[in-house]
């Protein structure tokens, strides 16, 4: 599912960013450009990020 329409960033892209060390929306912006255009996606992106971080912690 798309999280950031402006930059075509999906939940899978966020999971990949988490696997590469992202742990905040700011870091996601650095790695993926998420939220850097209109910013409307950042609240939902934070929720997705939290889920991805939890899944990564459980997998470790």
C-alpha angles and dihedrals in degrees: 000000000000116000100173112034094182092063099023093243117165135195087258089056089053091050089052090050090051089051087053093053106275112148102157139044088247091057090046088055090053094049101037109013088243112164095006097114114041098350095216091123099058098092093051091040089056090055092048090046091054091052092048093049090051092049091050092050091051092048091053 
